[in-house]
Amino acid sequence: MSAPQAPSLKRSLGLRDVALFMVTAGCTLQWAATAATAGPSSLIVWVIGALSMFLPLAICVVFLSSRHPDHGGLYVWSKLAFGPFVGFMTGWTYWIANLPFFSSMLYFIAGSALFFRSSGGASAGASPLYFISFSIVALILAVVLNLRGLNEAQWLTRWGAHARWIGTLVLAVLALAVVRHFGAATRIDRATLVPGFHLADIVFWSTIAFAWTGPEAASFMAGEIRDPQRTVPRAFAIAAPLIAGVYLLSTTSVLVSIPPSQTNALYGVMDAIRSDAARLGMLWLVPVGAACLVLDRLGSVCAWLGAVARIPFVAGLDHYLPRRFAHLHPRYGSPSVALWTQAALAAAFTVLGQAGQTVRSAYDVLIAMMVIATLLPFLPLFASAIRLAFGPPVAGEVRLPGGRITVVAAGSVGLATTLGAMGLAFVPSADQDHPTLAVLKVVAMTLLVLLGGAAIYRSGRARAATRVAPVPP
């Protein structure tokens, strides 16, 4: 009797699909509001982040994707470089980190959706119950679409990418019209562009470093990408300028629309659109802008939920997680157990992040949790690129200018940037209602992620050791 074949996923994604996924996963107007709160100097910080995080990440992911185009991305690369425990912890931390990330995105969507019914502001409807309920409904929608397979979920991802550009253009055109008629709300010149180096000024740098990550998630779907060795590098080349354009254009637009002192990370983009539309007598554009932001972030939730579900799916195949995580939907061939499990955990993170805090403070805590947990797996990613750069070349491997020296340099810069950003993320924001509680939540969640992953790994190894091999007929 032949051994049963491991479940496999369909290769259905082409260059256009992967490039649009990278744009959807790699940028959003959400971070434009966060950056704008720091003032015009955030534009320079965006550039610094591109050079110190995005460029090293792109080099390492392109190199590793072409050299080891296995299904699993960071998980597989770290396992090849440092063994199964590091590989599992890399995949575990990347997967679990997306739970507060989902929560922060869902809060942003819920805040933007409030502008559908009121151009006068969102504070009247900003109750914790509303944000939690909205988040759970949106999570269920994303799971249902992903259960039907990536071909079905792609429509929301594609529309999310298009909505991002429409929303950016709406924001930019309104801002340009306001500047021409009324002048800029924020002075942008050589003096204001210089980044400050006070602690309060540089805390948000960690969020900017995180904001440049995301396109690497496409590597988790390598088993569903047609010719991943060629498709992933080409998709990066297409997505990179689009991502940079969204960030710089949207941040500038928010800055010239409203002063940084009146900007907040949760409502900042919609406040800018509402303010500009009101001054120009075009309030009908407010719901249009809200629709773009909601569709943009829903597309991101759908894309991320589907991509990172492939991590517990592969871990289930490797027996580090229970075998049921490798179960595929009998009709659609999607990792159904992994999808529902991470949606349930994301809902739990949403409730825990809200506990004992206002909506705005809860959002700040979710961002800090997300930044630290998400950046953890980038430490082994960059280290893996450095270590695997010294192996013999393989067929189809991308030839980078400078060869292995370029990969090692990029990995070293990425490591330094990741460590610095993680340290800054532990510092609470100046307007945090309960800074001590916020720090304790972030520390506790980080320890829970690491210790929980180690315990699950040990349990998986124990299951593998006690598993009895079948007797041959």
C-alpha positions in Angstrom: 0.0 0.0 0.0 1.4 3.4 -1.0 1.7 6.1 1.7 -1.0 8.8 1.5 0.1 12.0 -0.1 0.4 15.2 1.9 -2.4 17.7 1.2 -1.3 20.2 -1.5 -2.5 23.6 -2.6 -3.3 24.7 -6.1 -0.9 27.0 -8.1 -3.4 29.7 -9.1 -1.5 33.0 -8.6 0.2 34.8 -11.5 2.4 37.9 -11.6 -0.5 40.4 -11.4 -2.1 38.6 -8.5 1.2 38.5 -6.5 2.0 42.2 -7.3 -1.5 43.3 -6.2 -1.2 41.2 -3.1 2.1 42.8 -2.2 0.6 46.3 -2.6 -2.5 45.3 -0.5 -0.4 43.7 2.2 2.5 46.1 2.0 1.0 49.6 2.4 -2.1 51.4 3.7 -3.4 54.8 4.4 -3.7 53.6 8.0 0.0 54.4 8.6 -0.2 57.7 6.9 -2.3 59.0 9.8 0.2 57.5 12.3 3.1 59.2 10.5 1.3 62.6 10.2 0.9 62.9 13.9 4.7 63.3 14.1 4.7 66.2 11.7 6.6 66.9 8.4 9.7 65.1 9.6 7.8 61.8 9.1 8.4 62.2 5.4 12.1 61.8 6.0 11.5 59.0 8.4 9.6 57.2 5.6 12.6 57.4 3.4 14.9 56.2 6.2 12.6 53.3 6.8 12.6 52.4 3.1 16.4 52.3 3.0 16.9 50.6 6.4 14.0 48.1 6.4 12.2 47.8 3.0 15.3 47.6 0.8 17.1 45.0 3.0 13.8 43.0 3.3 13.3 43.1 -0.5 16.9 41.9 -1.2 16.7 39.1 1.4 13.2 37.9 0.4 14.0 38.0 -3.4 17.2 36.0 -2.7 15.6 33.5 -0.5 12.5 33.1 -2.6 14.5 32.3 -5.7 17.0 30.0 -3.8 14.4 28.1 -1.7 11.0 28.5 -3.3 9.4 26.1 -0.8 5.9 26.6 0.5 6.2 28.3 3.9 8.5 31.3 3.4 10.1 32.5 6.6 9.2 29.3 8.3 11.0 27.1 5.8 14.0 29.5 5.4 14.6 29.7 9.1 14.3 25.9 9.5 16.9 25.4 6.8 19.3 27.9 8.3 19.0 27.1 12.1 17.0 24.0 12.5 13.4 23.0 13.3 13.0 24.9 16.6 14.0 28.3 15.2 11.9 27.5 12.1 8.9 26.8 14.1 9.3 29.8 16.4 9.7 32.1 13.3 6.5 30.8 11.8 4.7 30.9 15.2 5.7 34.4 16.0 4.8 35.7 12.5 1.5 33.9 12.6 0.6 34.9 16.2 1.8 38.5 15.5 -0.9 39.0 12.9 -3.6 38.6 15.5 -3.1 42.0 17.0 -2.4 43.2 13.5 -5.8 42.0 12.4 -7.3 43.8 15.5 -5.6 47.1 14.7 -6.7 46.9 11.0 -10.3 46.1 12.1 -10.4 49.0 14.5 -9.2 51.3 11.7 -11.9 50.0 9.4 -14.6 50.4 12.1 -13.4 54.0 12.8 -13.5 54.9 9.0 -16.9 53.3 8.6 -18.4 55.8 11.1 -18.0 58.5 8.5 -20.5 56.8 6.3 -23.3 58.2 8.3 -21.8 61.4 9.8 -19.6 63.9 8.2 -19.4 65.8 11.4 -17.2 63.4 13.3 -16.9 59.9 14.6 -16.8 60.4 18.4 -20.5 59.9 18.9 -20.4 56.3 17.7 -17.0 55.4 19.0 -18.0 52.9 21.7 -15.9 49.8 22.5 -18.9 47.5 21.8 -19.2 48.9 18.3 -15.6 48.4 17.6 -15.5 44.8 18.9 -18.8 43.9 17.1 -17.6 45.4 13.8 -14.3 43.5 14.1 -15.9 40.1 14.6 -18.3 40.5 11.7 -15.4 41.6 9.4 -13.3 38.6 10.5 -16.1 36.2 9.7 -16.5 37.8 6.2 -12.7 37.3 5.6 -12.8 33.7 6.7 -15.8 32.8 4.5 -14.1 34.3 1.4 -10.8 32.5 2.2 -12.5 29.2 2.8 -13.7 29.3 -0.8 -10.0 29.5 -1.9 -7.6 32.2 -3.0 -9.4 32.5 -6.4 -12.5 33.6 -4.6 -10.7 35.8 -2.0 -8.7 37.5 -4.7 -11.6 39.7 -5.8 -11.6 41.5 -2.4 -7.8 41.8 -2.4 -7.8 43.3 -5.9 -10.6 45.7 -5.1 -8.7 46.6 -1.9 -5.6 47.5 -3.9 -7.7 49.6 -6.3 -9.6 51.3 -3.5 -6.2 52.2 -1.9 -5.2 54.1 -5.0 -8.6 55.8 -5.4 -8.6 56.8 -1.7 -5.1 58.1 -2.0 -6.1 60.2 -5.0 -9.2 61.5 -3.3 -7.1 62.5 -0.3 -4.4 64.0 -2.5 -6.7 66.0 -4.9 -8.6 67.4 -1.9 -5.4 68.4 -0.2 -4.0 70.1 -3.4 -7.3 72.0 -3.8 -7.2 73.2 -0.2 -3.6 74.3 -0.5 -4.3 76.3 -3.6 -7.4 78.1 -2.1 -6.5 78.3 1.6 -2.8 77.4 2.1 -1.3 74.4 3.9 -2.3 73.6 7.5 1.3 72.5 8.2 4.4 74.3 7.2 6.7 71.9 5.2 10.2 73.3 4.7 13.8 72.4 5.4 13.5 73.2 9.1 10.3 71.1 9.8 11.5 68.2 7.7 14.5 67.5 10.0 13.5 64.6 12.3 13.6 65.2 16.0 15.6 62.9 18.2 13.7 63.4 21.5 12.1 60.2 22.8 8.6 61.4 22.0 9.6 62.0 18.4 11.3 58.7 17.7 8.9 56.3 19.4 6.7 56.2 16.3 9.8 55.1 14.2 9.1 51.5 15.2 5.7 51.8 13.6 7.2 53.2 10.4 9.7 50.3 10.3 6.8 47.9 10.7 4.8 49.7 8.0 7.5 48.8 5.4 7.0 45.1 6.0 4.3 43.0 4.4 5.2 42.0 0.8 7.3 39.1 2.3 3.9 37.4 3.2 3.6 36.4 -0.5 6.4 33.9 0.1 4.0 31.9 2.4 1.9 31.2 -0.7 4.8 30.0 -2.9 3.1 26.7 -3.3 0.2 28.5 -4.9 2.3 30.8 -7.1 3.1 29.9 -10.7 6.9 29.9 -11.2 7.6 31.5 -7.8 11.4 31.9 -8.5 10.6 34.4 -11.3 7.2 35.7 -10.2 8.2 36.9 -6.6 11.2 39.1 -7.7 9.2 40.6 -10.6 6.2 41.3 -8.3 8.5 43.1 -5.8 9.8 45.3 -8.6 6.3 46.3 -9.6 4.9 46.7 -6.0 7.8 48.7 -4.5 7.3 52.1 -6.2 3.5 51.8 -5.7 3.9 51.2 -2.0 6.3 54.1 -1.6 4.0 56.4 -3.6 1.0 55.6 -1.4 2.9 56.3 1.8 4.6 59.6 0.8 1.6 61.0 -1.1 -1.0 60.2 1.6 1.2 61.4 4.5 1.9 64.7 2.7 -1.8 65.1 2.0 -2.8 64.6 5.7 -0.1 67.1 6.8 -1.3 69.9 4.5 -5.0 69.2 5.4 -4.9 69.3 9.2 -2.2 70.2 11.8 -0.3 67.3 13.4 -1.7 68.5 16.8 -5.2 67.7 15.5 -4.3 64.4 14.0 -4.8 61.0 15.6 -3.8 57.6 14.3 -7.3 56.1 14.3 -9.3 58.8 12.5 -6.6 61.0 11.0 -7.1 60.1 7.3 -10.9 60.5 7.4 -10.5 63.7 9.5 -8.3 65.1 6.7 -10.8 64.2 4.0 -13.7 65.6 6.0 -11.9 68.8 6.8 -10.9 69.4 3.2 -14.3 68.4 1.8 -16.1 70.8 4.2 -13.9 73.7 3.3 -14.4 73.1 -0.4 -18.2 72.5 -0.1 -17.8 68.8 -1.3 -19.1 66.9 1.8 -20.5 64.2 -0.5 -16.9 63.0 -1.0 -16.6 62.0 2.7 -18.6 58.8 2.3 -16.6 58.0 -0.9 -13.4 58.4 1.1 -14.8 56.2 3.9 -15.8 53.5 1.4 -12.3 53.5 -0.1 -10.6 53.1 3.3 -13.0 50.4 4.4 -12.6 48.4 1.2 -8.8 49.0 1.3 -8.4 47.6 4.8 -11.0 44.8 4.3 -8.9 43.7 1.4 -5.8 43.7 3.6 -7.6 41.6 6.3 -8.7 39.1 3.7 -5.2 38.9 2.1 -3.3 38.6 5.4 -5.8 36.1 6.9 -5.4 33.8 3.8 -1.6 34.2 3.6 -0.7 33.5 7.2 -3.1 30.6 7.5 -0.5 28.7 5.4 1.9 28.8 8.4 -0.2 26.6 10.8 -1.1 24.5 7.7 2.6 23.7 7.1 3.3 23.3 10.9 0.4 20.8 10.9 2.1 18.9 8.1 5.3 18.9 10.1 3.4 17.7 13.2 4.4 20.6 15.4 0.8 21.6 15.5 -2.0 19.0 15.7 -2.5 17.2 12.4 -6.0 18.8 12.0 -4.3 22.1 11.1 -3.2 20.4 7.8 -6.8 19.6 7.0 -8.1 21.1 3.7 -11.7 21.9 3.0 -13.2 19.0 1.1 -14.7 21.2 -1.6 -12.5 24.2 -1.8 -9.1 22.9 -0.8 -8.5 25.7 1.7 -6.8 25.3 5.2 -10.2 25.6 7.0 -9.1 24.7 10.5 -6.2 27.2 10.4 -8.4 30.0 9.1 -11.1 29.6 11.7 -8.6 29.2 14.5 -6.7 32.4 13.8 -10.0 34.3 13.3 -11.1 33.2 16.8 -7.7 34.2 18.3 -7.8 37.5 16.5 -11.3 38.2 18.0 -9.9 37.3 21.5 -7.0 39.8 20.9 -9.5 42.5 20.0 -11.4 42.0 23.3 -8.2 41.7 25.4 -6.7 44.9 23.8 -9.8 46.8 24.7 -10.0 45.7 28.3 -9.6 48.5 30.8 -8.9 51.2 28.2 -10.5 53.8 26.0 -10.8 53.0 22.3 -7.9 55.2 21.3 -5.6 53.9 24.0 -6.6 50.3 23.2 -5.7 51.0 19.5 -2.2 52.3 20.6 -1.7 49.1 22.7 -2.7 46.9 19.8 -0.2 48.8 17.5 2.6 48.3 20.1 1.7 44.6 20.5 1.6 44.2 16.7 4.9 45.9 16.0 6.9 43.9 18.6 5.4 40.6 17.8 5.5 41.1 14.0 9.2 42.2 14.1 10.3 39.2 16.1 10.4 36.7 13.1 12.3 39.2 11.1 15.3 38.6 13.3 15.7 35.0 12.1 14.7 36.0 8.6 17.6 38.4 8.2 19.9 36.0 10.0 18.8 33.2 7.7 19.6 35.3 4.6 23.1 35.9 6.0 23.7 32.2 6.7 22.1 30.8 3.5 24.0 33.3 1.4 27.1 31.2 1.8 25.6 28.0 0.3 26.3 26.8 -3.2 24.2 28.4 -6.0 21.0 26.6 -7.2 19.3 26.5 -10.5 17.0 29.5 -11.1 18.5 31.6 -8.3 18.4 35.4 -8.8 21.8 37.0 -9.4 21.9 40.1 -7.3 24.5 42.9 -7.9 27.3 42.3 -5.5 26.3 38.7 -4.9 26.5 37.3 -1.4 28.1 40.5 -0.1 24.9 42.4 -1.0 22.8 39.8 0.8 24.9 39.8 3.9 25.0 43.6 4.1 21.2 43.8 3.6 20.7 41.2 6.3 22.9 43.0 8.7 21.1 46.4 8.2 17.8 44.6 8.6 18.8 43.0 11.8 19.9 46.3 13.3 16.8 48.1 12.2 14.5 45.4 13.6 16.2 45.4 17.0 16.0 49.2 17.3 12.3 49.3 16.2 11.4 46.6 18.7 13.0 48.5 21.6 11.2 51.7 20.7 7.8 49.9 20.5 8.0 49.2 24.3 7.8 52.9 25.0 4.2 54.1 25.5 2.9 57.1 23.6 2.8 60.5 25.3 -1.0 60.5 25.2 -1.5 57.0 26.6 -4.2 57.0 29.3 -2.5 54.4 31.5 1.1 54.1 30.4 2.1 51.5 33.0 -0.9 49.3 32.1 0.0 49.7 28.4 3.6 48.6 28.9 2.5 45.6 31.1 0.1 44.5 28.4 2.7 44.6 25.7 5.4 42.8 27.8 2.9 40.2 28.9 1.6 39.5 25.4 5.2 39.3 24.1 6.2 36.7 26.8 2.9 34.8 26.2 3.7 34.6 22.5 7.3 33.3 23.1 6.5 30.9 25.9 3.4 29.6 24.3 5.3 28.9 21.1 8.0 27.0 22.9 5.4 24.9 24.8 3.6 24.0 21.6 6.8 23.1 19.9 7.7 20.7 22.8 4.3 19.2 22.7 4.6 18.6 18.9 8.0 17.0 19.3 6.5 14.7 22.0 3.7 13.7 19.7 6.1 13.0 16.9 8.3 10.9 19.2 5.4 8.8 20.5 3.8 8.3 17.1 3.9 4.6 16.1 4.9 4.0 12.5 2.5 1.9 10.5 3.3 -1.8 10.0 4.0 -2.5 6.3 1.6 -5.1 4.7 
